[in-house]
Amino acid sequence: MNVARKLLSDHIEGDMPPPGEPIALKIDQTLTQDATGTLVMLTLEALGLDRTQAEISAQYIDHNLIQEDHRNPDDHLFLLSAARRYGLYCAPPANGVSHPLHQRYFGRPGATLLGSDSHTPAAGALGMLAIGAGGLDVAMAIAGEPYQTTMPEIWAVRLTGELSKGCSAKDVILEMLRRHGVDGGNGRIVEYHGPGLDTLSAMDRHVIANMGTELGAVTTVFPSDGEVRRFLESEGRGKQWREIIAEAGASYDHEEEIDLSAIEPMIAKPSSPGNVVPVREVAGGDLYQAYIGSSANPGYRDFAVAAEIVRGKRVPPQISFDVNPTSRDLVADLSKTGYLFDLMEAGARMHQPGCNGCIGMGQAPASGRNSLRTVPRNFPGRSGTTEDTVFLCSPETAAASALAGKISDPRDLDWDAIRPVELPEPTRTPDAFEHPLPVEEARKVELAKGPNIASLPDFDALPDDMELPILLLAEDDISTDGIMPAGAEVLPFRSNIPRISDFVFRDVDPDYVARAQTAREEGDGHAVIGGRNYGQGSSREHAALAPRHLGLRAVAAESIARIHRTNLINYGIVPLSFGEGTSREDFRRDGILTLSNLKAAAQKSGKVAARVDGEDIDLRLDLSDLEGEILLAGGRVNRFRARASR
């Protein structure tokens, strides 16, 4: 058996089915963050949960840290009260980004982790099966229900050789994205193995596993080997280590190889993580901003190597050199070793620990100016600047470019004069988490709801027939950021669905919301047509819930990204795929999509009775038995309530 199948077999009852068949995974741990966690906690309230049923449930406050008014701090207090009520660990604001903190404090080889953040697979660095999902799925896992998904294929990537100076783990995952694009991992678990692993630390592996999400992969796994043991021992958790490695002769569904010694510095050009070229092809380009940090490069080494590159030098004054630490612990470590001083002396702008600029919460670049970032995504407008030109790169490339004042290949630096980074004894902040209260004390806690927090809206069951105006035709690869924007203006309304709905498709079609409200008042609602990979990116379920509030009842697309498809079903939106011979060109905006006999269609996979402007069209509705039940009920909360009442 390979590592992925070992992890799966430990958490699936009975024999493992072939790829594509339904499975139910037992979940050991859950992760929520504040951009999605408020809806999770409101769902737990709606379900009437008493206490988490998971081994560990952790709530992080890392996305919405800017407190320009009452909305974000009100949500912080709400999340803290919900964590106390339902028995979760809670990391207060600015303690750090969820993924590196979870790996450091709770990561356990062999465990499953379900998180309401699409980069949850980062925990695969420790030999965990960690999957990103919508908030409703995570709420159900907290309530003790298994995670329903389909059996993935296993994609082996054999690593050989060793990275050369000027290259790092970020270049490895960017090379994977250069080869396969943003949907090359759909339906697959990526498993890394081979002798090259011996040269990659646990945090190097975190970088690669984190951005496996950008490949569209279900998750990424690494073996739990001697390096994972070293990491856990350095954190004082060596007793939690267990060896999990592939057996000799293990087989895989897909295989390829990467020679690390042949890797060169890579960069993703605007505006997709899959638009990757070698840095040398864009070297010399103008630069406004170099940004270091985020869950994609969160480790001590990622900041220390940048500090070594700029140590004793000064970044040109026209360059915004932004350093975004990923935890209080990291700030303490950089302070102890002097690297914090080196960065600041070089002209770095230091920010509070958290996600911040990665999701458009501050550090937005100047309009029309190039920004090099070590973040995982560069979708249009995600930085907070509408007309942005964001590149994704390694800390070496970002620091070398900041110093030069232009996009630069880090191999041009004098690496003989740059000291190698040595890892210090890690700092552990005593108050990194508020611990769960005893059960009886927790039951006395009341949820702290500010004026911007609204209960979940109620939705009706699936009707048998619908006549839906088509309000929008989306392009290929539209992301959840395109459907439901992030940023400092929008995310503070994450607990207020009626208000956040005003921003749906804002940057794609500014008139969408007004037309959706009219369609909702006049009839069944409306439909949206997509292309390939509709809804890629974040697990943010607001991209399904807010359109549903506006009356979205069906999405038809060539393909729908895994997490977003589940979110659509969870909120009672029909996810249709194009049949043979059907394409986006067969639809027109303001046309009429007619769907008939939906209740029967939801109970069996296959062709749906569908017409566009009176003409038959080939659309499919492929659902598991459970997905059919959820869709018929009008969403997962409705189904849970009905089962509970019975």
Disulfide bonds with the S-S distance in Angstrom:
none
